[in-house]
Amino acid sequence: MQVRTTRLEEEEAKIIYQETAGLAIITIHRPQLKNALTANMWQQLAKIALQSTDNPKNKVLLLRGSGENFTAGSDIKEFHSISLEEAEEAFILMEKTISTIEQLPLPVIGVINGPAMGAGLELALACDIRIGSDKSRLGIPVGKLGITINNKFAKRLVDLVGPSATKDFVFTGRMYKAEEAFNAGLLNYLVPEKDLNRFAIRMGKLVAGMSPASILAIKRSVQECVDSIPVLWNTSSTFVDPNDFPEGVRAFVEKRQPRFSRH
């Protein structure tokens, strides 16, 4: 079995890429920080995801995190010393990467072990199929950080769980446990943690045996159906609130509750 691996230069933050038996496998590896993604990691993730389509032998992409986490999303500590404009650019980069995953011509299977939080949840939602374990936890606690969700972000959740559950996600910031996430439609499959990777590879090989033309056609058709449904409310086109976001980041770094003011 031939395995090809690509890594970032930073020892503590890696995007690991493998190819085996018709499967491309991307692993987000930063276990000491729950696989939180730096800006550089977001860039590399998009680049490697696109490269996975270069090999015609690749039929399916598996996206997973290392160890006991999928990903905690973006590394919030990176925002502590940058301007609001730079933070906005970082979120735009993140959204471009998530959209890249979403629009790949390969079927993408998300292997969701442990937490998938914030942008990590959005990344999971960009996958075509999501396999969770009994340790999966899904949530988008943006209200604790003053991060504003634009239409594209919100729509991914609305399409799966509906408007009310989407609001519940953001209003409360709570984490959905594995069974609740499965029942809500956020996870397609739920298996014991010890069986997760084996099940994902088996599922990947099953999908890889299907007609590539059929798979690409249904991906395009489903996306067209989703895109044809208008968003019926207006939300901010930006990602950070100029007042709440700096306070949310400070509170995160200082490990305290944020003190938001009404404005």
Rosetta blueprint (number, residue, H / E / L):
1 M L
2 Q L
3 V L
4 R L
5 T L
6 T L
7 R L
8 L L
9 E L
10 E L
11 E L
12 E L
13 A L
14 K E
15 I E
16 I E
17 Y E
18 Q E
19 E E
20 T E
21 A L
22 G L
23 L E
24 A E
25 I E
26 I E
27 T E
28 I E
29 H E
30 R L
31 P H
32 Q H
33 L H
34 K L
35 N L
36 A L
37 L E
38 T L
39 A H
40 N H
41 M H
42 W H
43 Q H
44 Q H
45 L H
46 A H
47 K H
48 I H
49 A H
50 L H
51 Q H
52 S L
53 T L
54 D L
55 N L
56 P L
57 K L
58 N L
59 K L
60 V E
61 L E
62 L E
63 L E
64 R E
65 G E
66 S L
67 G L
68 E L
69 N L
70 F L
71 T E
72 A L
73 G L
74 S E
75 D L
76 I H
77 K H
78 E H
79 F H
80 H H
81 S H
82 I L
83 S L
84 L H
85 E H
86 E H
87 A H
88 E H
89 E H
90 A H
91 F H
92 I H
93 L H
94 M H
95 E H
96 K H
97 T H
98 I H
99 S H
100 T H
101 I H
102 E H
103 Q L
104 L L
105 P L
106 L L
107 P L
108 V E
109 I E
110 G E
111 V E
112 I E
113 N L
114 G L
115 P E
116 A E
117 M E
118 G L
119 A H
120 G H
121 L H
122 E H
123 L H
124 A H
125 L H
126 A L
127 C L
128 D L
129 I E
130 R E
131 I E
132 G E
133 S E
134 D L
135 K L
136 S L
137 R E
138 L E
139 G E
140 I L
141 P L
142 V H
143 G H
144 K H
145 L L
146 G L
147 I E
148 T L
149 I L
150 N L
151 N H
152 K H
153 F H
154 A H
155 K H
156 R H
157 L H
158 V H
159 D H
160 L H
161 V H
162 G L
163 P H
164 S H
165 A H
166 T H
167 K H
168 D H
169 F H
170 V H
171 F H
172 T H
173 G L
174 R L
175 M L
176 Y E
177 K E
178 A H
179 E H
180 E H
181 A H
182 F H
183 N H
184 A H
185 G L
186 L L
187 L L
188 N L
189 Y E
190 L E
191 V E
192 P L
193 E H
194 K H
195 D H
196 L H
197 N H
198 R H
199 F H
200 A H
201 I H
202 R H
203 M H
204 G H
205 K H
206 L H
207 V H
208 A H
209 G L
210 M L
211 S L
212 P H
213 A H
214 S H
215 I H
216 L H
217 A H
218 I H
219 K H
220 R H
221 S H
222 V H
223 Q H
224 E H
225 C H
226 V H
227 D H
228 S L
229 I L
230 P L
231 V L
232 L L
233 W L
234 N L
235 T L
236 S L
237 S L
238 T L
239 F L
240 V E
241 D L
242 P L
243 N L
244 D H
245 F H
246 P H
247 E H
248 G H
249 V H
250 R H
251 A H
252 F H
253 V H
254 E H
255 K L
256 R L
257 Q L
258 P L
259 R L
260 F L
261 S L
262 R L
263 H L
